[in-house]
């Protein structure tokens, strides 16, 4: 990609991927400083130490939800509001927030900002990117207000109105942005069979995980047949993974007395539904993750790796990437030259990029997982689950997060950062300054398989 961003008179050149990485890193640094302030926590008037503050800030900006301290009892109102702001900005992306500031201040949005926004939101063209930001803000506010209203009404029956409204706003923002931060020590476990809480929270993170472009297209075209191929695949894969996730968790946990085994059939269904659909995107839980069967944990790791839709508040390699990889695999098995779906052909350039994202993600996960086996004294399943959860910016944990060593926290922090900006974007940020080779060598075949 042509480098359009350089400092006059110097040799410094920045690729859009590098600017995105620097932007998110800046937000994390600001959040870390704020969480280290004495009035951010209750504990003896002292803020968090640097490593814990860095971990929490990264988890919030990268909308992950992993936490080394209990959010509700550790942070003061100020600290919780800082987390909430970091979650909202992180969910939008720093470029979307930056463009919003430009709009509010009435400043001109130049080509550089538009290109960065295009890269940040994974858009095909520059056309209408600023207008898209306005729509993203409107969608966010409307959905979060609807979710908060439903939760506030429900929680007003068991807590004062003021607390119910605050709880509702916090969980609504956290859910829509697929963060998973909660104010209760056991997250949402006390409402495992509550229809209102289950439906409101899942509505929020499913909408947030589908992607802004898909939401807008569905709203504007109001017909599945008229949707773009991207939207069709995103919606289809979301539906399939949610249904399969619900069924697998229900079967695997049905007789587990530590999760849903002792619950009524109604509560079993709600618990399985919630944990089946939340796994790909948000870190909420209504059943104890550490007590789930090995089968459930392994399947949940697969869902966390896949993640949400492209251009959404969720992480992972994205459902469209996974779909393209599976379609390419099927094309190879059936000896077809083209990758086809819905009577449309997908270019091999896009297939190669999808494969690159998948391979890059696996490499980053393996490296961090391997290093964590040295730093942490825990079962391999717990370490791998924590690693994939961090990469997928999911936030679910079997209980390892609070027991991570200082070095382990830094490794997970780094992986959350990679998961938020994207593994391929991170690779571009690290290697984009290398000159493009103009040499094309002679082709030769090798044996594979």
Secondary structure as the mmCIF struct_conf table of DSSP 4:
data_model
#
loop_
_struct_conf.conf_type_id
_struct_conf.id
_struct_conf.beg_label_comp_id
_struct_conf.beg_label_asym_id
_struct_conf.beg_label_seq_id
_struct_conf.end_label_comp_id
_struct_conf.end_label_asym_id
_struct_conf.end_label_seq_id
STRN STRN1 UNK A 5 UNK A 6
TURN_TY1_P TURN_TY1_P1 UNK A 8 UNK A 9
BEND BEND1 UNK A 10 UNK A 10
STRN STRN2 UNK A 13 UNK A 14
HELX_RH_AL_P HELX_RH_AL_P1 UNK A 16 UNK A 35
TURN_TY1_P TURN_TY1_P2 UNK A 36 UNK A 36
BEND BEND2 UNK A 37 UNK A 37
HELX_RH_3T_P HELX_RH_3T_P1 UNK A 38 UNK A 40
STRN STRN3 UNK A 41 UNK A 41
BEND BEND3 UNK A 42 UNK A 42
HELX_RH_3T_P HELX_RH_3T_P2 UNK A 43 UNK A 45
HELX_RH_AL_P HELX_RH_AL_P2 UNK A 50 UNK A 61
TURN_TY1_P TURN_TY1_P3 UNK A 62 UNK A 63
BEND BEND4 UNK A 68 UNK A 69
HELX_RH_AL_P HELX_RH_AL_P3 UNK A 71 UNK A 74
STRN STRN4 UNK A 75 UNK A 75
HELX_RH_AL_P HELX_RH_AL_P4 UNK A 77 UNK A 92
HELX_RH_AL_P HELX_RH_AL_P5 UNK A 94 UNK A 105
TURN_TY1_P TURN_TY1_P4 UNK A 106 UNK A 106
HELX_RH_AL_P HELX_RH_AL_P6 UNK A 111 UNK A 121
TURN_TY1_P TURN_TY1_P5 UNK A 122 UNK A 122
BEND BEND5 UNK A 124 UNK A 124
BEND BEND6 UNK A 126 UNK A 126
TURN_TY1_P TURN_TY1_P6 UNK A 127 UNK A 128
HELX_RH_AL_P HELX_RH_AL_P7 UNK A 129 UNK A 155
TURN_TY1_P TURN_TY1_P7 UNK A 156 UNK A 158
BEND BEND7 UNK A 159 UNK A 159
HELX_RH_AL_P HELX_RH_AL_P8 UNK A 161 UNK A 176
TURN_TY1_P TURN_TY1_P8 UNK A 177 UNK A 178
BEND BEND8 UNK A 183 UNK A 184
TURN_TY1_P TURN_TY1_P9 UNK A 185 UNK A 188
HELX_RH_3T_P HELX_RH_3T_P3 UNK A 189 UNK A 191
TURN_TY1_P TURN_TY1_P10 UNK A 192 UNK A 193
HELX_RH_AL_P HELX_RH_AL_P9 UNK A 195 UNK A 210
HELX_RH_AL_P HELX_RH_AL_P10 UNK A 212 UNK A 221
HELX_RH_3T_P HELX_RH_3T_P4 UNK A 224 UNK A 226
BEND BEND9 UNK A 227 UNK A 227
HELX_RH_AL_P HELX_RH_AL_P11 UNK A 229 UNK A 253
TURN_TY1_P TURN_TY1_P11 UNK A 254 UNK A 255
TURN_TY1_P TURN_TY1_P12 UNK A 257 UNK A 262
BEND BEND10 UNK A 263 UNK A 263
HELX_RH_AL_P HELX_RH_AL_P12 UNK A 265 UNK A 278
TURN_TY1_P TURN_TY1_P13 UNK A 279 UNK A 281
BEND BEND11 UNK A 286 UNK A 287
HELX_RH_3T_P HELX_RH_3T_P5 UNK A 289 UNK A 291
BEND BEND12 UNK A 292 UNK A 292
HELX_RH_AL_P HELX_RH_AL_P13 UNK A 294 UNK A 306
BEND BEND13 UNK A 308 UNK A 308
TURN_TY1_P TURN_TY1_P14 UNK A 310 UNK A 311
BEND BEND14 UNK A 312 UNK A 313
BEND BEND15 UNK A 316 UNK A 317
HELX_RH_AL_P HELX_RH_AL_P14 UNK A 319 UNK A 333
TURN_TY1_P TURN_TY1_P15 UNK A 334 UNK A 335
BEND BEND16 UNK A 337 UNK A 338
STRN STRN5 UNK A 339 UNK A 341
TURN_TY1_P TURN_TY1_P16 UNK A 342 UNK A 343
STRN STRN6 UNK A 344 UNK A 346
HELX_LH_PP_P HELX_LH_PP_P1 UNK A 347 UNK A 347
HELX_RH_AL_P HELX_RH_AL_P15 UNK A 348 UNK A 375
BEND BEND17 UNK A 378 UNK A 378
HELX_RH_AL_P HELX_RH_AL_P16 UNK A 380 UNK A 391
TURN_TY1_P TURN_TY1_P17 UNK A 392 UNK A 393
BEND BEND18 UNK A 398 UNK A 399
HELX_RH_3T_P HELX_RH_3T_P6 UNK A 401 UNK A 403
HELX_RH_AL_P HELX_RH_AL_P17 UNK A 406 UNK A 421
HELX_RH_AL_P HELX_RH_AL_P18 UNK A 423 UNK A 431
TURN_TY1_P TURN_TY1_P18 UNK A 432 UNK A 433
BEND BEND19 UNK A 434 UNK A 434
HELX_LH_PP_P HELX_LH_PP_P2 UNK A 435 UNK A 437
HELX_LH_PP_P HELX_LH_PP_P3 UNK A 441 UNK A 443
#
